Amino acid sequence: EDVCVTDNLQFEIDADKFDSMLLESKTKVIDVRELNELPAVTEFEHARIPLSELKNNLHELSADTIIFICQTGIRSLKAAAIANDFFENKYRCYSLQGGIIAWKKIHEKQLT
């Protein structure tokens, strides 16, 4: 039932692609970290559905594009694979490569 990691890589997007997709009106971002995990994400709108609860909540999601984020990109990659299986290509589902920590580091460098 588990999907090979190399198969999951097709679901990953880098920070630049993520930023451009955020501008699309029909993109939804889902943080799959547990509710108490930091760093907090305040830079863009998103929903929080922990990975442990994702399968029970996928039926509530609808968007042309769904991007999953987490701390380092590992859980979000798993979430993207789960969602792609569930939605059977009805929506485009991706994972932010490197997670929110890598994304924030890139944006901190851009500000300095």
N, C-alpha and C positions, 0 to 999 in steps of 0.2 A: 504494500500500500504506500510506503514511503517512496517519494520521487528522488531520483539520483540528483545530487547537488549540481552536477554539470548540466542537467536538464533545466534546473531552476535559474541558471544564469541568464536565460533569455528574458526573465522577468525583471532584471535589474536595470535601473536607470541611474546615471551619474547626477551630480549636483546641478550641472548646467541644464540638463534636460529636465530635471525636477523643477528648477526655477521657471523655465519656459512653460512647463505644463501647469504650474500654479496659476498662470495668467489665463488659462482656458476656463471658461465659465462652467463647464460641466465636469470639472475635476474635483474629486473628493479625496481628502487625505485622512487616513486612519492611523492613529498611533496605537500600536499593539503592545506597548509596555504596560506594566502593572500601574495602577493609579498613583502610587506613591513615588514612582521613579523620576529622577531628575537627570538632565536639566529640563526645566520647564520649557515648553515651546510656546512663544508668544508672537513669533514673527509672521505667522500665517494661521488662517482658520483651519481647524481639524476636529475630528471626533476621537474619542478614546474608547477603544474596545480591546481589552487585554486578549492576547493570543489564546489564553485558556478559555475565553468566552466567545471566540470568533465564530466557530461553527454554528453555535446557537443563535447568532445574530446576523449571519450573512443574508438571510432572506429580507432583512430590513434595508439593505444597501441598494442603492440604484444611482448610477452616474455613468456617463460615457467612459470615464477613466477613474480608476480607484488606485491611489498610491498608498502603500503601507510603509510606515516608518517605525523604527525602534531605536535602541541605543546604538548598536553597531551594525545593523543590517542583517543579522542572522535570523532573528524572529520574523522580521518583515518579509524576508525572502520565503520563509516557510508559509507565512500568511498569504503571500501572492500566489504561491503554488496551490494552496488550499482553495483560494477564491477562484482561480482560473479553472480548477476542476469543477467547482460548484456551479459557476456561471456558464461553463462550456462555451467560452468565447463571446458571450453576450456583451460583456464589458471588458475593457482593457484593464488588466490588473498588474501593478508593478511594485517593486521594492526599491527604496532609496538605498543605493549602494553606499556602504560605510556607515549608514545610520545617521542619526541626528547629530552625534558628536562630530563626525567628519564634516557634515554640512555646516555646522556652526564654526568650525575651524576655518573653513574656506571663506566664509563670510566675514569673520574677524580679520583675516588677512586683507580682504578687499577694502575694509574700512580704514586700515592703517596705511 
